[in-house]
């Protein structure tokens, strides 16, 4: 069975002042694929991830996610699309300190106007899949780094996004927690059909991904 293309980026270009960061990126991402993006510091990895995740705009080129042309969406429609179709996991967990783990995970659903039984049951299911149910009533300060990152992953998944973008997700974790997090991405792909695009400096994660993409001088190295 042919895989369905979920994201298509064509000829993405981005400059900051005189500095050309991306010089024509073409990328297709298929459903249920885990892609790692690697490259030297300053190669444009995070810039590319932010553009693919609709957090930044390219100067030129086109981007389509789940058959939606991103450039045709106004600010409000883009924000709604981002909240419903895209998940993010960052190196720093960005959990809200005054809320419990459970409330942090539920937050994007509340923003999207979903506060029903089904959504709350899905939060419990995610916490169970991520083996963190027993910490659901703890606040971030009471969690280890690995536990906080699992909560951040659950939060990224709560709206059942088509694709999750992760920027150095294991960058702040020790090797044991990093490996557990990496295994988790594959478990989520297998159990939930989740697609991930991950910028990483972790060689092991880069190699075990379904596909590794190297950014060099603003283009994808062949």
C-alpha positions, 0 to 999 in steps of 0.5 A: 500500500502506498504511503500518504504524503502528509507534508510537502515543502517546495523550494523553501527559502529564508534569510535573516538580513544578509544571511541566507539560512535556507536556500531552497529546501524540498521535503516530503514527509509521509504518514507514520514516518519518523524523520531526523534532521541533522547538521552543524550548528547554524546549518538552518535545522531549527529554522527549517523546523519552525517553518515546517511547523508554521511558527515562522514564514519562509521568504519564498516557496510553498508548504502544504500539510495534510492537503492544506496550503499553509500560505493561503491561511490567514493568521486566525485560521493558521492558529486554529490549524496549528492547534488542531493538526500540529504538535510541538516538543521542545528541548525545554519542556515549557510546562506551566508550573502552577498546573498539574501534569494532567492540566498541562496535558489538557491545556491545548484541548481546552484552548481548542474548545474541547473539554468533554469526557472523551478528551479527558479519557484520551488524556488518561490514555496518553498518560498510560501509554507514556507510563506516567499516570501515577504522576498526573496530579504532580506539578512540574517541580515535583517531576524529574526531567524525563517525566517532564518531557513525557508530559510535554510529549503527551501535551503535544499529542492531546489534540491528535495532531497529524504531525509532531515537530520536535526540536532537540527533544532529548537535549536536556536528558541524561542518556537513560532518559534520552533513550527512553524518550526515543523508544517512546517516539517509535511506540507512538508511531506504532500504536497511534500512527504518529508522524514525527520530524525531529531536529537532533544532535543525538547520533543514535536517534538520528540513525534509528529514524526512518529517514535521516536528513542532513542540512548543509549550507542551507540545502539538504545534502544528498 
